Amino acid sequence: MMLKKLDRYIIGKFLSTFFFTVLIFVMIAVVIDFSEKVEKFIKEPVTSAEIAFQYYPSFILFITGLLWPLFTLIAVIFFTSRMAANSEIISIFNAGVSFRRFMRPYMIAACILAGIHLLGSHFVIPNGNKYMLDFLYTYIDKNEDKGRTRDVHLFVAPDTKVYIRNYRKRDSSARDFRIEQFQNSEMVRLIKAERAEWVETDQTWRLRNFEIRTFDGLDETLEVGIGESMDTTLNLGPEDFVDYRDQQSMMTTPQLTQYITRQKERGASNLRKYQLEYNRRTAEPLTVFILTFIGMSIAARKVRGGIGLHLATGIGLGAIFIFLARFAIVFAQGQSIPVWLGIWLPNILFGTIAIILVARAQK
């Protein structure tokens, strides 16, 4: 498809305004964040290099990804409103350009931004989040790990359950370690160990002072290993005892998919925050198209209030969209609505609004 002068002009305006908007908002966000954390930066043993080259590049990726659709809406409204105020859009229509043809460069630019956002959401931003959150959990929010370490019950397979009375994170060891294996809802094997240690090189658990009980109906076999050790492989590792609030955002999409599959194989059911994150990464790039159409439909009409009125309307719609998105996610986390609906509901509603606005836009 050949790009004509009109296409190149609008795409250039769209992208340049978008990245200028990103630059302004990111600078403001960095200044505000630094002012909030500067006292902790001074108190903690953190170097300037870690702040400048680990934390803030990751923070910029995070805040840009979080507000990417909103930046799109603001950019579209800003430059389209200026075109309308300068009577450029009226001149374009008077030259015989249809509204559908006028939408084409907006579609192309939205495709570019949606593609960047899709790639970033699935791969780039999660890696940045890992660096940022590792930094925060090390120096700023040190008590955010909500992983259980006492009286832990975990299914490592649909018919295999592990119980740990005490787990110590600093050396990945456990006291009173028990493995229960079932068949047809009846226990067939029970392994108890006084102590279990994680062997990183072999990815196994080393059980010390163990006993193994095997059940066959009313018959029972006992094997005792006092003073001995035994290595066993389980679908369980030290990472299963770590549970940060935003842990799902630190995983790339392949890692997230693998984690969800692994947890389902273990019989775990509390996976909604991971499923929400997985669906969000695909839904948000579509939001770029929806807000682009809404923005151009609002701003293409020349009004007495000019850019100010258009921006106020656009930012108001963006705020409503973000509020609705968070509201739907809360309901989805509480199992009130399906996961996919919690993520896609704002797009469905605002997609309908976009269709109505485009149909009623100035032709």
PyMOL commands that set and color helices and strands:
alter all, ss='L'
color gray80, all
select helices_A, chain A and resi 5-43+48-85+88-94+99-140+238-241+247-250+253-265+272-299+306-333+339-360
alter helices_A, ss='H'
color red, helices_A
select strands_A, chain A and resi 150-157+160-168+173-183+186-199+204-216+219-232
alter strands_A, ss='S'
color yellow, strands_A
deselect
rebuild
show_as cartoon
